[in-house]
Amino acid sequence: MRCATRRWRVSSRFALAIQWVTARFMPGGSVGFTRVCYLLEEPYMGRSLAGSRVLVLGGSSGIGLATAKAAAAGGAKVTLASRSTDKVNAAVAQVGHGAAGAALDTTSDAALEAFFSTQPEWDHIVVSVAAGRSGGLHDLSLQDAYGNMNAKFWTAYKTARLARITPDGSLTLVSGYLSQRPNKDALLQGCINAALESLGRGLALALSPVRVNTISPGLIDTPIRAAMPADRKKAMLEHAAATLPARRVGQAEDVADAILMLMTNPFTTGSTLFVDGGGMIS
Ligand SMILES: NC(=O)c1ccc[n+]([C@@H]2O[C@H](COP(=O)([O-])OP(=O)(O)OC[C@H]3O[C@@H](n4cnc5c(N)ncnc54)[C@H](OP(=O)(O)O)[C@@H]3O)[C@@H](O)[C@H]2O)c1
């Protein structure tokens, strides 16, 4: 942990030394780390990602890819994984900074177990795997429904069971606004997202002191809607931009930015963070 300074970088030892001195000699008790940064007139920057091992499941596209790029730019050693080797290779090239990739279908228990058994501890893991096709109660086949639950919910659950994460590290799950704003045409998606948000809170207790949080995106312009007819997609995004309080459509980078905060803020755990342009209140 360290705080940035215009003139020099204050090491955690220096800040801790100030805390110790104040605890020893100040009648009111010690001054916290954040306060020390403030007293030094420097912005508090949370934990640095420099040198940390970051895994992004579903990291070859959209929110996962933007998160992988942001973490790598912040100095992390990033590994991204998804099913398609071509997408993984293309994403690794885009992320740069020595990123690694793995072709991995997280719905396969055996593949996921084999992957984690060969890996040392991670500092931070983000699960951004998308479910498949959505649909209403009678349009979505039960086979697709089970597949969606498998890809999105069980991937997160199994990752929490299998992955080794450093005690001061984090696990971030990605849910979605349908958890709070159900849609009859994507009924199960809302249930999966609600289950993930509950899972995130439970895991924050079960994996403590590893911090576990859930990010709940609103409408984000990513390749997830690649199969949607272009004119329908355009109309949907324009409507969102005109009606959301933020008056814009979300970008993958908006969500990645918030995920990095959840990774690095040492006092945030068990929370669900809505990055939805105000969709929840409109
Ligand atoms: N975009 C939005 O508007 C929005 C809104 C709310 C919530 N979300 C949620 O945010 C998450 C990320 O969405 P996105 O928009 O970034 O979607 P995206 O661009 O389609 O990315 C999804 C990623 O998941 C990977 N994936 C899918 N199935 C997989 C599997 N079985 N094993 C491993 N990887 C798998 C895909 O790669 P492969 O195809 O190579 O496997 C891809 O890298 C999803 O959970 C989504 O539901 C998105």
The ligand as an SDF file (V2000), in Angstrom:
LIG
                    3D

 48 52  0  0  0  0  0  0  0  0999 V2000
  -22.6540   -5.3740  -21.8030 N   0  0  0  0  0  0  0  0  0  0  0  0
  -23.6870   -5.1330  -21.0240 C   0  0  0  0  0  0  0  0  0  0  0  0
  -24.5750   -4.3140  -21.3460 O   0  0  0  0  0  0  0  0  0  0  0  0
  -23.8180   -5.8380  -19.7140 C   0  0  0  0  0  0  0  0  0  0  0  0
  -24.8060   -5.4150  -18.8130 C   0  0  0  0  0  0  0  0  0  0  0  0
  -24.9430   -6.0740  -17.6000 C   0  0  0  0  0  0  0  0  0  0  0  0
  -24.1210   -7.1430  -17.2790 C   0  0  0  0  0  0  0  0  0  0  0  0
  -23.1710   -7.5420  -18.1750 N   0  0  0  0  0  0  0  0  0  0  0  0
  -22.3550   -8.7050  -17.8160 C   0  0  0  0  0  0  0  0  0  0  0  0
  -20.9830   -8.4040  -17.9070 O   0  0  0  0  0  0  0  0  0  0  0  0
  -20.2610   -9.5950  -18.2130 C   0  0  0  0  0  0  0  0  0  0  0  0
  -19.3390   -9.3060  -19.3810 C   0  0  0  0  0  0  0  0  0  0  0  0
  -20.1490   -8.9290  -20.4880 O   0  0  0  0  0  0  0  0  0  0  0  0
  -19.5630   -8.2390  -21.8000 P   0  0  0  0  0  0  0  0  0  0  0  0
  -20.5630   -7.2280  -22.2190 O   0  0  0  0  0  0  0  0  0  0  0  0
  -18.1600   -7.8310  -21.5880 O   0  0  0  0  0  0  0  0  0  0  0  0
  -19.6680   -9.4840  -22.8060 O   0  0  0  0  0  0  0  0  0  0  0  0
  -18.7140   -9.9740  -23.9930 P   0  0  0  0  0  0  0  0  0  0  0  0
  -18.0440   -8.8310  -24.6460 O   0  0  0  0  0  0  0  0  0  0  0  0
  -19.5580  -10.8820  -24.8190 O   0  0  0  0  0  0  0  0  0  0  0  0
  -17.5900  -10.8430  -23.2160 O   0  0  0  0  0  0  0  0  0  0  0  0
  -17.9200  -12.0670  -22.6160 C   0  0  0  0  0  0  0  0  0  0  0  0
  -16.6630  -12.8760  -22.3820 C   0  0  0  0  0  0  0  0  0  0  0  0
  -17.0230  -14.1220  -21.7920 O   0  0  0  0  0  0  0  0  0  0  0  0
  -16.2890  -15.1690  -22.4620 C   0  0  0  0  0  0  0  0  0  0  0  0
  -17.0120  -16.4220  -22.2580 N   0  0  0  0  0  0  0  0  0  0  0  0
  -18.2970  -16.7290  -22.5600 C   0  0  0  0  0  0  0  0  0  0  0  0
  -18.5870  -17.9890  -22.1910 N   0  0  0  0  0  0  0  0  0  0  0  0
  -17.4510  -18.4910  -21.6520 C   0  0  0  0  0  0  0  0  0  0  0  0
  -17.1130  -19.7580  -21.0850 C   0  0  0  0  0  0  0  0  0  0  0  0
  -18.0020  -20.7640  -20.9980 N   0  0  0  0  0  0  0  0  0  0  0  0
  -15.8540  -19.9450  -20.6190 N   0  0  0  0  0  0  0  0  0  0  0  0
  -14.9390  -18.9380  -20.6700 C   0  0  0  0  0  0  0  0  0  0  0  0
  -15.2070  -17.7330  -21.1880 N   0  0  0  0  0  0  0  0  0  0  0  0
  -16.4500  -17.5040  -21.6800 C   0  0  0  0  0  0  0  0  0  0  0  0
  -16.2290  -14.6730  -23.9200 C   0  0  0  0  0  0  0  0  0  0  0  0
  -15.1920  -15.2470  -24.6930 O   0  0  0  0  0  0  0  0  0  0  0  0
  -15.3530  -16.6140  -25.5600 P   0  0  0  0  0  0  0  0  0  0  0  0
  -16.4940  -16.3990  -26.4950 O   0  0  0  0  0  0  0  0  0  0  0  0
  -14.0310  -16.7720  -26.2370 O   0  0  0  0  0  0  0  0  0  0  0  0
  -15.5940  -17.6790  -24.5740 O   0  0  0  0  0  0  0  0  0  0  0  0
  -15.8950  -13.2030  -23.6600 C   0  0  0  0  0  0  0  0  0  0  0  0
  -14.5150  -13.0420  -23.4070 O   0  0  0  0  0  0  0  0  0  0  0  0
  -21.3000  -10.6630  -18.5060 C   0  0  0  0  0  0  0  0  0  0  0  0
  -21.4790  -11.4780  -17.3740 O   0  0  0  0  0  0  0  0  0  0  0  0
  -22.5570   -9.8600  -18.7730 C   0  0  0  0  0  0  0  0  0  0  0  0
  -23.7470  -10.5650  -18.4830 O   0  0  0  0  0  0  0  0  0  0  0  0
  -22.9910   -6.9200  -19.3690 C   0  0  0  0  0  0  0  0  0  0  0  0
  1  2  1  0
  2  3  2  0
  2  4  1  0
  4  5  1  0
  4 48  2  0
  5  6  2  0
  6  7  1  0
  7  8  2  0
  8  9  1  0
  8 48  1  0
  9 10  1  0
  9 46  1  0
 10 11  1  0
 11 12  1  0
 11 44  1  0
 12 13  1  0
 13 14  1  0
 14 15  2  0
 14 16  1  0
 14 17  1  0
 17 18  1  0
 18 19  2  0
 18 20  1  0
 18 21  1  0
 21 22  1  0
 22 23  1  0
 23 24  1  0
 23 42  1  0
 24 25  1  0
 25 26  1  0
 25 36  1  0
 26 27  1  0
 26 35  1  0
 27 28  2  0
 28 29  1  0
 29 30  1  0
 29 35  2  0
 30 31  1  0
 30 32  2  0
 32 33  1  0
 33 34  2  0
 34 35  1  0
 36 37  1  0
 36 42  1  0
 37 38  1  0
 38 39  2  0
 38 40  1  0
 38 41  1  0
 42 43  1  0
 44 45  1  0
 44 46  1  0
 46 47  1  0
M  CHG  2   8   1  16  -1
M  END
$$$$
